[in-house]
Amino acid sequence: MRRLGFCVALALAATAVACGGGGGGGNDGAPSRVFVSMGTAPPGGTFFVFGSALAEVMNEFGAGFGWNTTAEATSGSQENIRRLASGELDFALSNAAITYFAVRGTEGWNQAYPMRTVMTLAPNVALWITPADSDVETMADLRGERVGVGVAGAGFEYFIRPLLGAHGITYDDFDPVNATQSGAVDLLADGSAAAVFVGGAIPNPAITQASASQDIHFIPFDETAKQGLIDEYLFFRPATIPADTYRGQTDPFEGLDVGSMHLITSANSDEELVYNVTKTLYENAASVVERHGAGRAIVAANVVRDSGTEFHPGAIRFYQEIGIWP
């Protein structure tokens, strides 16, 4: 009987070691490796750099969970949403405007994608810019011109179309040109486009580059149209570009957040994992800021802001615990 008991105990111990100790630890007490994938966007853009910063902070401060988080370069929000739904990614960055329509299965999405917000991040403050000596001074002047509208397939149309529509304009009214943000600056510089749509966290490198090489004009939004967008869509909200943010910009510009960056996951993601990721990033926001300035958005007033996509229960639990859930 003693020999039988010993054999049973030995078998159970071997099984525990093989399975990482049953509680996430190996035979040295260290947690088992947990591979976590973070979808971002093409290298060179804010999403890729900021997503990499989030992954680094998760790895540094999530040692107790054994995380091995990798920031994956993707084509951006649309690919991230589809890959989250298929289980190929665990977390991803997305533009709130694109997620807004994806979870509803509208505006070209062939189904409702079950996405959930983990935290709302930096605003995407976007606008059209044009050379200061251009004939394009208002939104109406875009008609009949060549206009840069972002990278093909990146999802810019999810916030550009409503923005144009509020001003009585459609894509059919001008000649849309696809280009990256840095490519858009080149379009302005060589006269290939009369105006381009650019944006992101403030300051935006593309606008800084454009204003450094030539005098530029920020095309103003009609106030009635802007308020109508804010009233209709949760992802639109006012955003001011402070004076002197860019060369030659002597006055504040009253723009729009056309869909904040946010961290998302699938609705069926493990609640404990989402809770721990939320807690780790929030409590170590200063370390995110050290890696990328957009981390300044990880504050109580912003991370729980509703942009039209439900929050994951794991994130809600953490925000409730620290008393910031509205």
Residue pairs with C-beta under 8 A, 6 or more apart in sequence:
16 22
17 26
17 27
20 26
20 31
20 32
21 27
21 29
21 32
24 31
24 32
24 34
24 65
24 66
25 31
25 32
26 32
30 66
31 63
31 64
31 65
31 66
32 66
33 66
33 68
34 65
34 66
34 67
34 68
35 68
35 70
36 55
36 58
36 67
36 68
36 69
36 70
36 90
36 91
36 273
36 277
37 69
37 70
37 72
37 88
37 89
37 90
37 91
38 51
38 54
38 55
38 58
38 69
38 70
38 71
38 72
38 89
38 90
38 91
38 92
38 93
39 51
39 72
39 74
39 79
39 80
39 83
39 84
39 89
39 91
39 92
39 93
40 47
40 48
40 50
40 51
40 52
40 71
40 72
40 73
40 74
40 80
40 92
40 93
41 47
41 48
41 51
41 73
41 74
41 75
41 76
41 77
41 80
41 93
41 154
42 48
42 73
42 74
42 75
42 76
43 73
44 180
44 182
45 76
45 181
45 200
46 122
46 200
46 201
46 261
46 292
46 294
47 76
47 93
47 261
48 71
48 73
49 292
50 93
50 121
50 122
50 261
50 292
50 294
50 295
51 71
51 92
51 93
52 71
52 291
53 288
53 291
53 292
53 295
54 69
54 71
54 263
54 281
54 288
55 69
55 70
55 71
56 291
57 280
57 281
57 284
57 287
57 288
57 291
58 67
58 69
58 277
58 280
58 281
59 67
59 68
59 69
60 284
60 287
61 280
61 283
61 284
61 287
62 69
62 276
62 277
62 280
65 276
65 280
72 89
74 80
74 83
74 92
75 153
75 154
76 151
76 153
76 154
76 155
77 92
77 93
77 94
77 95
77 98
77 99
77 154
77 155
78 98
78 102
78 153
78 154
78 155
80 89
80 92
80 93
80 94
80 264
81 92
81 94
81 98
81 99
81 102
81 113
81 115
81 264
82 113
83 89
83 92
84 90
84 91
84 92
84 113
84 115
84 264
84 265
84 266
85 113
85 114
85 115
85 266
87 266
90 265
90 269
90 273
91 118
91 263
91 264
91 265
91 269
91 277
92 263
92 264
92 265
93 121
93 261
93 262
93 263
93 264
94 115
94 261
94 262
94 264
95 124
95 155
95 158
95 159
95 259
95 260
95 261
95 262
96 120
96 124
96 234
96 235
96 259
96 260
96 261
96 262
96 307
96 308
96 309
97 155
97 158
97 159
97 233
97 235
97 236
97 258
97 259
98 155
98 158
98 159
98 259
99 115
99 117
99 262
99 264
99 307
99 308
99 309
100 158
100 233
100 234
100 235
100 259
100 307
100 308
100 309
101 107
101 108
101 109
101 158
102 109
102 112
102 113
102 115
103 112
103 113
103 114
103 115
103 308
103 309
103 310
104 112
105 111
105 112
105 113
107 158
107 161
114 266
114 267
114 268
115 264
115 265
115 266
115 267
115 309
116 264
116 265
116 266
116 267
116 269
116 309
116 310
116 311
116 312
116 315
117 262
117 263
117 264
117 307
117 309
117 310
117 311
117 312
117 315
118 262
118 263
118 264
118 265
118 274
118 277
118 278
118 311
118 312
118 314
118 315
119 262
119 263
119 278
119 281
119 282
119 298
119 303
119 304
119 315
120 260
120 262
120 297
120 302
120 303
120 304
120 305
120 306
120 307
121 260
121 261
121 262
121 263
121 294
121 297
121 298
121 302
121 303
122 201
122 260
122 261
122 294
122 296
122 297
123 201
123 202
123 237
123 239
123 257
123 260
123 261
123 297
124 159
124 199
124 200
124 201
124 257
124 258
124 259
124 260
124 261
125 199
125 200
125 201
125 202
125 204
125 239
125 241
125 255
125 256
125 257
125 258
126 159
126 197
126 198
126 199
126 200
126 255
126 256
126 258
127 197
127 198
127 199
127 218
127 219
127 221
127 241
127 253
127 255
127 256
128 139
128 142
128 147
128 195
128 196
128 197
128 198
128 218
128 219
129 188
129 195
129 196
129 198
129 207
129 210
129 216
129 217
129 218
129 219
130 136
130 137
130 188
130 194
130 195
130 196
130 216
130 217
130 219
131 188
131 214
131 215
131 216
131 217
132 214
132 215
132 216
132 217
132 248
133 215
134 194
134 195
134 217
135 141
135 194
136 142
136 145
136 194
136 195
136 217
136 219
137 217
137 219
138 219
138 220
139 164
139 167
139 169
139 219
139 220
139 221
139 222
139 225
140 167
140 168
140 169
141 219
142 169
142 173
142 174
142 194
142 195
142 219
143 169
143 173
143 174
144 173
144 174
145 174
145 175
145 193
145 194
145 195
146 174
146 175
146 177
146 187
146 192
146 193
146 194
147 174
147 175
147 176
147 177
147 193
147 194
147 195
147 196
147 197
148 176
148 177
148 178
148 179
148 183
148 184
148 187
148 188
148 193
148 195
148 196
148 197
148 198
149 156
149 157
149 160
149 171
149 176
149 177
149 178
149 196
149 197
150 156
150 160
150 178
150 179
150 181
150 184
150 197
151 178
151 179
151 180
152 178
156 197
157 171
158 259
159 235
159 236
159 258
159 259
160 197
161 170
161 171
162 229
162 232
162 233
162 236
163 221
163 229
163 256
163 258
164 170
164 171
164 173
166 222
166 225
166 226
166 228
166 229
167 221
167 222
167 225
177 187
177 192
177 193
177 196
179 186
179 187
179 193
179 196
181 198
181 200
181 204
181 205
181 206
182 205
182 206
182 209
184 193
184 196
184 197
184 198
184 206
184 210
185 196
185 198
185 206
185 209
185 210
185 213
186 192
187 193
187 196
188 195
188 196
188 210
188 214
188 216
189 210
189 213
189 214
195 219
198 204
198 206
198 207
198 210
199 258
200 206
201 261
201 293
201 294
202 241
202 242
202 245
203 245
203 246
207 216
207 246
208 246
208 247
210 216
211 246
211 247
211 248
211 249
212 247
215 248
216 246
216 248
218 241
218 249
218 253
218 255
220 253
220 254
221 254
221 255
221 256
226 238
226 254
226 256
229 236
229 256
230 236
230 237
230 238
230 256
233 308
234 306
234 307
234 308
235 257
235 258
235 259
235 260
235 307
235 308
236 256
236 257
236 258
236 259
237 256
237 257
238 254
238 255
238 256
238 257
239 255
239 256
239 257
240 252
240 253
240 254
240 255
241 249
241 252
241 253
241 255
242 252
243 249
243 250
243 251
243 252
244 250
259 307
260 297
260 305
260 307
261 294
261 297
262 307
262 309
263 281
264 309
265 274
265 312
267 310
267 312
269 312
269 314
270 314
271 312
271 313
271 314
271 317
272 314
273 314
274 312
274 313
274 314
274 315
275 314
275 315
275 317
275 318
276 314
277 314
278 314
278 315
278 318
278 319
279 318
281 288
281 298
282 298
282 303
282 318
282 322
285 295
285 298
285 299
286 295
288 295
288 298
289 295
289 296
289 298
297 303
300 322
300 324
303 319
303 324
304 311
304 319
304 324
304 325
304 326
311 319
316 325
319 325
